[in-house]
């Protein structure tokens, strides 16, 4: 089964990004395909390599990058939402890329299941 995920919450404001990451890992562990994780609205902050949470906190930005590296998952950041929030190519974490909202629309059409984490 093909999944596409939409993450709209920032890494420090809600549990949604961490839940999305756990869901993505479970999808891949079960042998399903994760065709895209699209970060929109405040979710674009999950891609900011300049984020530096204190040691006891989970570094979600790093964990998303590791997921992309290990599994080749496409992590796309909405260009418009990123510009509004200061997330640009210059400060993207490894594994993330800037993309338009059309990429999400294409993935949503191609996927068997779309799951949103807000």
C-alpha positions in Angstrom: 0.0 0.0 0.0 1.2 3.5 -0.8 1.0 6.2 1.8 1.4 10.0 1.6 1.7 12.0 4.9 0.9 15.7 5.5 2.5 17.3 8.5 1.2 20.8 9.5 2.4 21.2 13.1 5.8 22.4 14.2 8.2 20.1 16.1 7.8 22.0 19.4 4.2 22.9 19.4 2.3 19.6 19.2 2.9 15.9 19.4 1.7 15.5 15.7 5.2 15.6 14.1 6.5 12.9 16.4 3.4 10.8 15.9 3.8 11.3 12.1 7.4 10.1 12.3 6.4 7.0 14.3 3.7 6.3 11.8 6.1 6.6 8.9 8.6 4.2 10.6 5.7 1.7 11.2 4.5 2.0 7.6 8.0 1.2 6.3 8.6 -1.6 8.8 5.4 -3.3 7.6 6.7 -3.2 4.0 4.5 -0.5 2.7 5.6 2.4 0.5 5.9 6.0 1.8 5.8 8.0 -1.4 6.0 11.5 0.2 6.0 13.3 3.5 4.9 16.9 2.8 5.4 19.6 5.4 3.0 22.6 5.3 2.1 25.5 7.5 4.1 25.4 10.8 5.2 21.9 9.8 7.9 23.4 7.7 9.9 24.0 11.0 10.5 20.2 11.1 13.0 20.9 8.2 15.0 23.6 9.9 18.6 22.4 10.5 19.2 25.3 12.8 16.8 24.0 15.4 18.7 22.9 18.5 16.4 21.4 21.2 17.9 20.9 24.6 19.5 17.5 25.2 16.7 15.7 27.0 14.3 16.6 24.1 14.0 14.5 21.0 15.6 16.2 17.9 12.8 15.6 15.4 14.6 17.4 12.6 17.5 15.0 12.9 15.2 12.0 13.2 13.3 13.0 10.0 16.7 13.4 8.2 17.8 9.9 9.4 14.5 8.5 8.1 15.2 10.0 4.7 18.7 8.7 4.6 17.9 5.2 5.7 14.8 4.7 3.6 15.0 7.2 0.8 11.8 8.9 1.9 10.9 12.1 0.0 10.6 14.9 2.5 9.2 18.0 0.9 8.7 21.4 2.4 6.0 23.7 1.0 7.9 26.6 -0.7 5.3 29.3 0.2 4.9 28.2 3.8 8.7 27.9 4.2 9.3 31.4 2.8 6.7 32.8 5.3 8.5 31.1 8.2 12.1 31.6 7.2 12.7 28.0 6.1 14.8 28.1 2.9 17.3 26.0 1.0 20.1 27.6 3.1 18.8 26.2 6.3 17.2 22.9 5.3 18.3 19.8 7.1 19.7 16.9 5.1 17.0 14.9 3.3 14.5 17.7 2.9 13.8 19.7 -0.3 11.6 22.7 -1.2 8.6 21.9 -3.4 5.3 23.4 -4.4 1.9 22.4 -3.2 1.3 20.6 -6.5 3.7 17.9 -5.4 1.4 17.1 -2.5 -1.6 17.0 -4.8 0.2 14.5 -7.1 1.2 12.3 -4.2 -2.3 12.4 -2.8 -3.7 11.2 -6.1 -1.1 8.5 -6.4 -1.3 7.2 -2.8 -3.7 4.6 -1.6 -3.9 6.4 1.8 -3.3 10.0 2.8 -2.8 10.7 6.5 -2.7 14.2 8.0 -0.9 15.1 11.2 -1.9 18.5 12.6 
